[in-house]
Amino acid sequence: MKYIPLPKSLYIRNREKLKEKFPPKSIAVFNSNDIMPTNADGTMRFRQNNDLFYLSGIDQEESILVICPDFPDPNLREVLFLRETNEHIAIWEGHKYTKEEAFAVSGIENIQWVANFDNVLNSLMALSEHVFLNANEHLRAAVVVETRDARFIKSCKERYPLHQFNRIAPLMHQLRAVKEKEEIDQMQIACDITEKGFRRILSFVKPGVTEYEIEAEFIHEFIRNRSKGFAYEPIIAAGGNACVLHYIENKEVCKDGDLILLDVGAEYGNYNADMTRTIPVSGRFTKRQREVYDAVIRVKKGASDILRPGISIQEYHKEVGLMMQSELLGLGLIDQTDIKNQDPKWPAFKKYFMHGTSHHLGMDVHDVGTMHEPISAGMVFTVEPGIYIPEEGLGIRLENNIVILEEGYFDLMRNIPIDPEEIEGLMN
């Protein structure tokens, strides 16, 4: 991997936090993700299962982590199974973890080859009652292919039908939502790399460049700073394209007088940044563009101030909606009659601001965490209000990533230019 690994103490601590949530005589099994096929003999790039990575730091395919805290033999309470390498694999695919290297990364002392997994699992299951297995339970997940986890759940239930099976996902969501310092440090690096990419394009953009050329400038800067690349498919949306929330074609020419909405983030060490900026192609905002930009930045600041411990995401979004309603009134986009006649399930402001303001951020861009329980210190959120006016060919979104503190917040993107006058100065 390109990135510098985090210390094994983090993964040891993460495993201890999980064990505290188990009832007696529990066992949990975590599988790595599959390498997914494309066409012919092609495959996608491997991306480790985030839960396995969170608990071990192991970033390699065909890995299995088993945690069985109450097993009589202490040597079998944590076992990591790895793909055994050979000369052929080394020549065709490159180096794989040795047992010594895997211990140095994970802090797990008992490292075995995957070929031993079934025999060891059988011994552990004989003295276990509660079996915790993993699945993708993200609220927005649309899983249409059978995963390695799904195959294992099926085979495990067939092999051990009398055990009590449990979901590990709710426990992992609770743990992963609150970041450790080392994780925040890794996210800061991802944000810093994103800043470098943004500053690069500020001196590059001018009328006549294409959206895909801007995308190329970002990926160049990201990879040269140890990132795998984009944390998600980048949105480089000039003019009216900015009113398409998930526009990813990035194929149009940027024209004089238009704005470009840039929703781009770098990945670093399996942690993500998620930035949005909106800049003028010509290097200068028009009067109308500046009015809308200033409205969005006011909502962003107000939203950041109220995203605090104790509030729920649902309550937070209602408060931000009222802020946006006030700004849209000021811009003349809605009036009091619109508000009086609005559908409470789809308020008038939703015509111009139709998405949520914040989501959890971490190893997943839309990271796991609670959507209904109170927010806690240590969580990391995006703050990304926007105003989209298709009839004016104008879309503006601004987004930073913040860490929730006991009092206030810490902005991981505090150094990325957002003030419109600073952006104009850098572009000119």
VEXDREN-2710 file (C-alpha; in Angstrom, 1 decimal):
% VEXDREN-2710
k/r/px/py/pz
1/MET/0.0/0.0/0.0
2/LYS/1.1/3.6/-0.6
3/TYR/-0.1/5.0/2.7
4/ILE/1.8/4.9/6.0
5/PRO/0.0/2.4/8.3
6/LEU/-1.4/3.4/11.7
7/PRO/0.1/1.9/14.9
8/LYS/-1.2/-1.6/15.9
9/SER/-2.2/-0.1/19.3
10/LEU/-5.3/1.4/17.5
11/TYR/-6.5/-2.0/16.3
12/ILE/-5.8/-3.7/19.7
13/ARG/-7.9/-0.9/21.3
14/ASN/-10.7/-1.3/18.7
15/ARG/-10.9/-5.0/19.4
16/GLU/-11.1/-4.5/23.1
17/LYS/-14.0/-2.0/22.7
18/LEU/-15.9/-4.6/20.6
19/LYS/-15.3/-7.4/23.1
20/GLU/-16.9/-5.3/25.9
21/LYS/-20.1/-5.4/24.0
22/PHE/-20.3/-9.2/23.7
23/PRO/-22.4/-11.5/26.0
24/PRO/-20.5/-14.5/27.5
25/LYS/-19.4/-17.3/25.2
26/SER/-19.4/-15.2/22.0
27/ILE/-17.6/-15.6/18.8
28/ALA/-17.4/-13.1/15.9
29/VAL/-16.1/-13.7/12.4
30/PHE/-15.0/-11.0/9.9
31/ASN/-14.3/-11.7/6.3
32/SER/-12.4/-9.6/3.8
33/ASN/-14.2/-8.4/0.7
34/ASP/-14.2/-10.3/-2.6
35/ILE/-12.1/-9.1/-5.5
36/MET/-15.0/-8.2/-7.9
37/PRO/-14.9/-9.2/-11.6
38/THR/-15.4/-6.8/-14.5
39/ASN/-15.3/-8.5/-17.9
40/ALA/-13.3/-11.3/-19.4
41/ASP/-10.4/-11.9/-16.9
42/GLY/-10.6/-8.3/-15.5
43/THR/-11.1/-7.4/-11.9
44/MET/-11.8/-4.3/-9.9
45/ARG/-9.1/-3.0/-7.5
46/PHE/-9.4/-4.7/-4.1
47/ARG/-10.9/-2.7/-1.3
48/GLN/-10.8/-4.2/2.2
49/ASN/-13.9/-4.8/4.3
50/ASN/-14.0/-1.7/6.5
51/ASP/-14.9/-3.6/9.7
52/LEU/-12.1/-6.1/9.3
53/PHE/-9.7/-3.2/8.6
54/TYR/-11.0/-1.3/11.6
55/LEU/-10.3/-4.3/13.9
56/SER/-6.9/-5.4/12.4
57/GLY/-5.4/-3.0/10.0
58/ILE/-4.9/-5.9/7.5
59/ASP/-5.3/-4.7/4.0
60/GLN/-5.2/-7.9/1.9
61/GLU/-7.7/-10.1/0.2
62/GLU/-8.8/-13.6/1.5
63/SER/-8.2/-12.6/5.2
64/ILE/-10.4/-13.7/8.1
65/LEU/-10.5/-12.4/11.7
66/VAL/-12.0/-14.5/14.5
67/ILE/-12.6/-13.1/18.0
68/CYS/-13.6/-15.5/20.7
69/PRO/-12.9/-13.6/24.0
70/ASP/-14.0/-16.4/26.5
71/PHE/-12.3/-19.4/24.9
72/PRO/-10.3/-21.4/27.5
73/ASP/-7.1/-21.3/25.5
74/PRO/-5.9/-17.7/25.4
75/ASN/-4.0/-18.3/22.2
76/LEU/-7.3/-18.9/20.4
77/ARG/-9.2/-15.8/21.6
78/GLU/-7.9/-13.8/18.6
79/VAL/-6.9/-15.5/15.4
80/LEU/-6.1/-13.9/12.1
81/PHE/-6.1/-16.1/9.0
82/LEU/-4.2/-15.0/5.9
83/ARG/-3.7/-16.2/2.4
84/GLU/-0.6/-18.4/2.2
85/THR/1.8/-17.1/-0.4
86/ASN/4.1/-19.0/-2.7
87/GLU/6.6/-18.3/-5.5
88/HIS/4.0/-18.2/-8.2
89/ILE/1.8/-15.6/-6.3
90/ALA/4.9/-13.5/-5.5
91/ILE/5.9/-13.4/-9.2
92/TRP/2.4/-12.6/-10.5
93/GLU/0.8/-10.6/-7.8
94/GLY/3.6/-9.4/-5.6
95/HIS/4.4/-9.6/-1.9
96/LYS/1.8/-10.8/0.6
97/TYR/1.9/-10.5/4.4
98/THR/4.2/-12.7/6.3
99/LYS/3.0/-13.8/9.7
100/GLU/5.5/-11.5/11.3
101/GLU/4.4/-8.5/9.3
102/ALA/0.7/-9.2/10.0
103/PHE/1.5/-9.3/13.8
104/ALA/3.3/-6.0/13.4
105/VAL/0.3/-4.4/11.8
106/SER/-2.5/-5.9/13.8
107/GLY/-1.1/-6.9/17.2
108/ILE/-2.7/-10.3/16.8
109/GLU/-0.2/-13.0/18.0
110/ASN/-1.9/-16.1/16.5
111/ILE/-1.6/-15.8/12.7
112/GLN/-2.5/-18.8/10.6
113/TRP/-3.1/-19.6/7.0
114/VAL/-6.6/-19.7/5.7
115/ALA/-6.3/-23.5/5.0
116/ASN/-6.6/-24.0/8.8
117/PHE/-9.7/-21.9/9.2
118/ASP/-12.3/-24.6/9.2
119/ASN/-10.6/-26.8/11.8
120/VAL/-10.0/-23.9/14.2
121/LEU/-13.5/-22.6/13.7
122/ASN/-14.9/-26.0/14.6
123/SER/-13.0/-26.0/17.9
124/LEU/-14.1/-22.5/18.8
125/MET/-17.7/-23.1/17.9
126/ALA/-17.9/-26.1/20.2
127/LEU/-17.5/-23.9/23.2
128/SER/-19.4/-20.9/21.9
129/GLU/-23.1/-20.0/22.1
130/HIS/-23.5/-16.5/20.5
131/VAL/-22.2/-16.2/16.9
132/PHE/-21.8/-12.7/15.6
133/LEU/-21.7/-12.5/11.8
134/ASN/-21.3/-9.5/9.5
135/ALA/-23.4/-8.0/6.7
136/ASN/-23.7/-4.7/5.0
137/GLU/-26.5/-3.0/6.9
138/HIS/-25.9/0.6/5.8
139/LEU/-29.3/2.4/5.5
140/ARG/-28.7/3.3/1.9
141/ALA/-27.0/0.0/0.8
142/ALA/-28.4/-1.7/-2.3
143/VAL/-26.6/-5.1/-2.3
144/VAL/-27.5/-7.0/-5.5
145/VAL/-24.5/-9.4/-5.6
146/GLU/-23.8/-12.2/-3.1
147/THR/-20.9/-11.1/-0.9
148/ARG/-18.3/-13.3/0.9
149/ASP/-20.1/-12.4/4.1
150/ALA/-23.4/-13.6/2.7
151/ARG/-21.9/-16.9/1.5
152/PHE/-20.3/-17.4/4.9
153/ILE/-23.5/-16.8/6.8
154/LYS/-25.2/-19.4/4.7
155/SER/-22.5/-22.0/5.2
156/CYS/-22.1/-21.3/8.9
157/LYS/-25.8/-21.7/9.6
158/GLU/-25.9/-25.0/7.7
159/ARG/-22.9/-26.3/9.6
160/TYR/-23.9/-25.1/13.0
161/PRO/-27.7/-24.9/13.0
162/LEU/-28.2/-25.0/16.8
163/HIS/-26.1/-21.9/17.7
164/GLN/-27.6/-18.5/18.3
165/PHE/-26.7/-16.2/15.5
166/ASN/-26.5/-12.4/15.9
167/ARG/-25.9/-9.3/13.9
168/ILE/-22.5/-7.6/14.4
169/ALA/-23.3/-4.6/12.2
170/PRO/-25.2/-2.6/14.9
171/LEU/-22.2/-2.9/17.2
172/MET/-19.7/-1.9/14.6
173/HIS/-21.8/1.1/13.6
174/GLN/-21.7/2.3/17.2
175/LEU/-18.0/1.9/17.4
176/ARG/-17.0/3.2/14.0
177/ALA/-19.2/6.3/14.4
178/VAL/-16.9/7.7/17.1
179/LYS/-13.4/8.2/15.8
180/GLU/-10.2/7.6/17.7
181/LYS/-7.4/10.3/17.4
182/GLU/-5.4/8.1/15.0
183/GLU/-8.4/7.9/12.7
184/ILE/-8.9/11.6/12.7
185/ASP/-5.3/12.1/12.0
186/GLN/-5.6/9.9/8.9
187/MET/-8.7/11.9/7.8
188/GLN/-6.8/15.1/8.2
189/ILE/-4.2/13.8/5.8
190/ALA/-6.9/13.0/3.3
191/CYS/-8.3/16.5/3.7
192/ASP/-4.8/18.0/3.3
193/ILE/-4.3/16.1/0.1
194/THR/-7.7/17.3/-1.1
195/GLU/-6.5/20.9/-0.4
196/LYS/-3.4/20.4/-2.5
197/GLY/-5.6/19.3/-5.4
198/PHE/-8.0/22.2/-5.0
199/ARG/-5.2/24.8/-4.9
200/ARG/-3.7/23.2/-8.0
201/ILE/-6.9/23.6/-10.0
202/LEU/-7.4/27.2/-8.9
203/SER/-4.5/28.2/-11.0
204/PHE/-5.5/25.9/-13.8
205/VAL/-9.2/26.8/-14.5
206/LYS/-10.0/29.3/-17.2
207/PRO/-12.7/29.5/-19.9
208/GLY/-12.3/26.7/-22.4
209/VAL/-11.0/24.0/-20.1
210/THR/-13.0/20.8/-19.9
211/GLU/-14.5/19.2/-16.8
212/TYR/-12.4/16.1/-17.4
213/GLU/-9.2/18.1/-17.6
214/ILE/-10.0/19.4/-14.1
215/GLU/-10.6/15.9/-12.9
216/ALA/-7.2/14.9/-14.3
217/GLU/-5.5/17.7/-12.3
218/PHE/-7.1/16.4/-9.1
219/ILE/-6.1/12.8/-9.6
220/HIS/-2.5/13.7/-10.5
221/GLU/-2.2/15.7/-7.2
222/PHE/-3.9/13.0/-5.1
223/ILE/-1.8/10.0/-6.3
224/ARG/1.5/11.9/-6.0
225/ASN/0.6/12.4/-2.3
226/ARG/0.2/8.7/-1.5
227/SER/-3.6/8.5/-2.1
228/LYS/-5.1/5.7/-4.0
229/GLY/-7.1/8.4/-5.8
230/PHE/-10.7/9.7/-5.4
231/ALA/-12.7/8.8/-2.3
232/TYR/-15.7/8.6/-4.6
233/GLU/-16.6/9.4/-8.2
234/PRO/-15.8/13.1/-8.5
235/ILE/-18.4/15.7/-9.6
236/ILE/-16.9/18.4/-11.8
237/ALA/-20.1/20.2/-12.9
238/ALA/-20.0/23.5/-14.8
239/GLY/-23.0/25.7/-15.4
240/GLY/-26.3/23.9/-15.3
241/ASN/-24.6/20.6/-14.7
242/ALA/-24.3/21.7/-11.0
243/CYS/-28.0/21.3/-10.7
244/VAL/-27.7/17.5/-11.2
245/LEU/-26.8/16.3/-7.7
246/HIS/-24.9/13.2/-8.8
247/TYR/-23.5/14.5/-12.1
248/ILE/-20.3/12.4/-12.8
249/GLU/-19.9/12.5/-16.6
250/ASN/-17.4/15.4/-16.4
251/LYS/-17.4/15.9/-20.1
252/GLU/-18.4/19.5/-20.9
253/VAL/-16.4/22.6/-21.7
254/CYS/-16.3/25.3/-18.9
255/LYS/-17.6/28.5/-20.3
256/ASP/-16.9/32.1/-19.3
257/GLY/-19.5/33.4/-16.9
258/ASP/-20.4/30.0/-15.5
259/LEU/-19.6/28.5/-12.1
260/ILE/-18.0/25.1/-11.6
261/LEU/-19.2/22.9/-8.7
262/LEU/-16.4/20.6/-7.5
263/ASP/-17.4/17.8/-5.2
264/VAL/-14.1/15.9/-4.8
265/GLY/-12.3/14.2/-2.0
266/ALA/-9.1/12.2/-1.7
267/GLU/-8.7/8.8/0.0
268/TYR/-5.8/8.1/2.3
269/GLY/-5.2/4.8/4.2
270/ASN/-8.8/3.8/3.6
271/TYR/-10.1/7.0/5.2
272/ASN/-11.9/9.7/3.2
273/ALA/-12.2/13.4/2.6
274/ASP/-15.4/14.9/1.1
275/MET/-15.1/18.5/-0.1
276/THR/-17.3/20.7/-2.2
277/ARG/-16.3/24.1/-3.6
278/THR/-17.9/26.3/-6.2
279/ILE/-15.7/28.6/-8.3
280/PRO/-16.1/31.0/-11.2
281/VAL/-14.7/29.9/-14.6
282/SER/-13.6/33.4/-15.3
283/GLY/-12.0/33.9/-11.9
284/ARG/-14.7/36.5/-10.8
285/PHE/-18.2/36.0/-9.3
286/THR/-21.0/37.9/-10.8
287/LYS/-23.2/39.9/-8.5
288/ARG/-26.0/37.3/-8.6
289/GLN/-23.5/34.4/-8.1
290/ARG/-22.0/36.2/-5.1
291/GLU/-25.5/36.7/-3.5
292/VAL/-26.3/33.0/-3.8
293/TYR/-22.7/32.0/-2.7
294/ASP/-22.9/34.2/0.4
295/ALA/-26.3/32.7/1.3
296/VAL/-24.9/29.2/1.1
297/ILE/-21.9/30.1/3.2
298/ARG/-24.1/31.6/5.9
299/VAL/-26.1/28.4/6.1
300/LYS/-22.9/26.3/6.2
301/LYS/-21.6/28.3/9.2
302/GLY/-24.9/28.2/11.0
303/ALA/-25.3/24.5/10.4
304/SER/-21.8/23.9/11.7
305/ASP/-22.6/25.8/14.9
306/ILE/-25.6/23.7/15.8
307/LEU/-24.2/20.3/14.9
308/ARG/-23.3/19.4/18.5
309/PRO/-23.5/16.6/21.0
310/GLY/-27.0/15.8/22.1
311/ILE/-28.8/16.8/18.9
312/SER/-30.1/14.2/16.5
313/ILE/-29.6/14.4/12.8
314/GLN/-33.3/14.7/12.3
315/GLU/-33.6/17.7/14.6
316/TYR/-30.5/19.2/13.0
317/HIS/-31.9/19.0/9.5
318/LYS/-35.1/20.7/10.6
319/GLU/-33.1/23.6/12.0
320/VAL/-31.0/23.9/8.9
321/GLY/-34.1/23.9/6.8
322/LEU/-35.4/27.0/8.6
323/MET/-32.0/28.7/8.0
324/MET/-32.3/27.9/4.3
325/GLN/-35.9/29.0/4.1
326/SER/-34.8/32.4/5.4
327/GLU/-32.0/32.7/2.8
328/LEU/-34.3/31.7/-0.1
329/LEU/-36.8/34.3/1.0
330/GLY/-34.0/36.9/0.9
331/LEU/-32.9/35.8/-2.6
332/GLY/-36.5/36.0/-3.9
333/LEU/-36.7/32.3/-4.8
334/ILE/-39.6/31.6/-2.5
335/ASP/-42.2/33.9/-0.8
336/GLN/-44.5/33.7/2.2
337/THR/-47.3/32.3/0.1
338/ASP/-45.1/29.4/-0.9
339/ILE/-44.4/28.7/2.8
340/LYS/-48.0/29.1/3.8
341/ASN/-49.1/26.5/1.2
342/GLN/-46.2/24.1/1.6
343/ASP/-46.5/20.4/2.1
344/PRO/-45.0/19.8/5.6
345/LYS/-43.4/16.6/4.2
346/TRP/-41.7/18.6/1.4
347/PRO/-41.2/22.2/2.6
348/ALA/-41.0/25.1/0.1
349/PHE/-37.2/25.4/0.5
350/LYS/-36.8/21.8/-0.9
351/LYS/-37.4/23.2/-4.4
352/TYR/-33.9/24.7/-4.3
353/PHE/-32.2/22.6/-1.5
354/MET/-33.4/19.0/-1.9
355/HIS/-30.7/17.0/-0.1
356/GLY/-29.5/16.5/3.5
357/THR/-26.9/18.8/5.0
358/SER/-24.7/16.3/6.8
359/HIS/-23.7/12.7/6.9
360/HIS/-21.2/10.6/8.8
361/LEU/-17.7/10.4/7.3
362/GLY/-14.9/7.9/7.8
363/MET/-13.8/4.8/6.1
364/ASP/-17.0/5.0/4.1
365/VAL/-17.8/8.4/2.5
366/HIS/-21.3/7.9/3.8
367/ASP/-20.0/6.3/6.9
368/VAL/-22.0/4.1/9.3
369/GLY/-23.5/5.6/12.4
370/THR/-26.8/6.5/13.9
371/MET/-29.4/8.5/12.2
372/HIS/-31.8/8.8/15.2
373/GLU/-29.8/8.7/18.4
374/PRO/-28.0/11.8/19.7
375/ILE/-24.7/12.9/18.2
376/SER/-21.6/12.3/20.3
377/ALA/-18.2/14.0/20.5
378/GLY/-15.7/12.3/18.3
379/MET/-18.1/11.8/15.3
380/VAL/-17.0/13.3/12.0
381/PHE/-19.6/14.9/9.7
382/THR/-19.8/16.7/6.4
383/VAL/-21.6/20.0/6.4
384/GLU/-22.8/20.7/2.8
385/PRO/-25.7/23.1/2.1
386/GLY/-26.4/24.1/-1.4
387/ILE/-28.8/26.1/-3.6
388/TYR/-29.7/24.9/-7.1
389/ILE/-31.5/27.2/-9.5
390/PRO/-31.9/25.3/-12.8
391/GLU/-33.7/28.2/-14.5
392/GLU/-30.6/30.3/-13.9
393/GLY/-28.1/27.5/-14.8
394/LEU/-26.7/28.0/-11.3
395/GLY/-25.8/25.5/-8.6
396/ILE/-23.7/26.3/-5.5
397/ARG/-22.7/23.8/-2.8
398/LEU/-20.0/24.3/-0.1
399/GLU/-18.8/21.4/2.0
400/ASN/-16.3/21.0/4.8
401/ASN/-15.6/18.0/7.2
402/ILE/-15.8/18.6/10.9
403/VAL/-15.0/16.7/14.1
404/ILE/-17.7/17.1/16.8
405/LEU/-16.1/18.2/20.1
406/GLU/-17.7/18.4/23.6
407/GLU/-17.9/22.2/22.9
408/GLY/-18.0/23.3/19.3
409/TYR/-16.2/21.5/16.5
410/PHE/-12.8/21.2/14.7
411/ASP/-12.8/21.8/11.0
412/LEU/-10.6/19.4/9.1
413/MET/-10.8/21.6/6.0
414/ARG/-10.1/24.9/7.8
415/ASN/-7.2/25.6/5.4
416/ILE/-9.0/24.9/2.1
417/PRO/-10.0/28.3/0.6
418/ILE/-13.7/29.0/0.7
419/ASP/-13.9/32.8/1.2
420/PRO/-15.0/34.1/-2.3
421/GLU/-12.5/36.9/-2.3
422/GLU/-9.7/34.6/-1.4
423/ILE/-10.7/32.3/-4.3
424/GLU/-10.8/35.2/-6.7
425/GLY/-7.4/36.3/-5.5
426/LEU/-5.9/32.8/-6.0
427/MET/-7.5/32.4/-9.4
428/ASN/-6.2/35.8/-10.6
END
